[in-house]
Amino acid sequence: MTSQLHKKGEAWSARFSEPVSDLVKRYTASVFFDKRLALFDIEGSLAHADMLAAQGIISAQDLADIQRGMTQIRGEIEGGQFEWQLDLEDVHLNIEARLTALIGDAGKRLHTGRSRNDQVATDIRLWLRSEIDNIGTHLGDLRRALLDLAEQHSATILPGFTHLQVAQPVTFGHHLMAYFEMFSRDAERMLDVRRRVNRLPLGAAALAGTSYPIDRERVAATLGFEEVCTNSLDAVSDRDFAIEFTAAAALVMTHVSRFSEELVLWMSPRVGFIDLADRFCTGSSIMPQKKNPDVPELARGKTGRVNGHLIALLTLMKGQPLAYNKDNQEDKEPLFDTVDTVIDTLRIFADMVPGIKVREANMRNAALQGFSTATDLADYLVKKGLPFRDAHEIVAHAVKICSDRDIDLADLSLAELQKFSPLVGEDVFEYLTLEGSVASRNHIGGTAPAQVQRAIAAARAKLAK
């Protein structure tokens, strides 16, 4: 029985007196999702083999054979000819079995001084490091698209809202730059997470390290890791780097979702601030007039998917004793799907933003509603010497009268305004215009068009570094 099990390729089968059932094989196998780690598994194995040879643990001929075999396997995988076998459980054993079939005993020596525990932890970190770099690239593309659109509309008037009520006028460029800042912080977080991902577990073996004279620093340098994991138990068992990444990804999607919500609202005919290019929308099977903003709606929904993956990973780890447990096989699918979702979303948004058609007149007309320059009138009175609380009360009375008459503050005559305060002069109307209001916020972080242009220039310089 033992020899039959060995023929089926199970690396641990000599310990068992009966084969694993087909149901258990399907339940415990990961090869059909973790095979995406294949090229990183090969990369890690080659670095490990190089170290083993340098340390005299395997021969130079073994190393040459392993390199030759791995080159062929990489070609088979990239060409779609590699045969993945369920009986071999995972990506690691599939590659090792194929290597041994190609080069014989040298392939069996590759696993000297390591375990699948530290091997998979290394593969995941290699893969995730690469994907973080990809996400950084796509975040850069989206931010550049936002900058381009903001620059076109640095002086376009938009009503600013609090509580979804008209608050004060801003510029559309300033509004877009708020999202630029959010996605910039996301990029910073990804870089910070990358530092903790970029630590080498290999050499921890199953949990206690290895008795072979390995050189972990050599492997780290070969693979581009900044440092090694310094505790073997921790190295193989923790997935906090994956949880931290997923938390950062959830924030990316949260910012996407907030932007999506606004795009959906702005595109509604009742608001009519923007239109999206047709290729990002769909119609209705029954209502021929419909143009639905499906992309932002779906991105809003996919945010819940990524948030769910974060909770799944946190729950996965919360009850695990040291060291490695099979539970950790469940880290891959949520992590893989998080990466796929974030990258696809960022790519499509970077493509969608440049095609946003801005309806400037609708934005401006909306800003004229809701007394958006009321604060400007209060500030005007303060500058004339009135305490702010008194000015606030006076303007509130003026707003009430205008609301009852269904007119704006700017529609009141000078004489009517002077009834509220004798401090009002002919220059008051400069403060009641939308353009005057936004221009007056001329400081760092303000909505004045000049400040928006400065912020855009600074952002471009930062992205260019």
Order of alpha helices (4+ residues) and beta strands (2+ residues): alpha-alpha-alpha-alpha-alpha-alpha-alpha-alpha-beta-beta-alpha-beta-alpha-beta-alpha-alpha-beta-alpha-alpha-beta-alpha-alpha-alpha-alpha-alpha-alpha-alpha
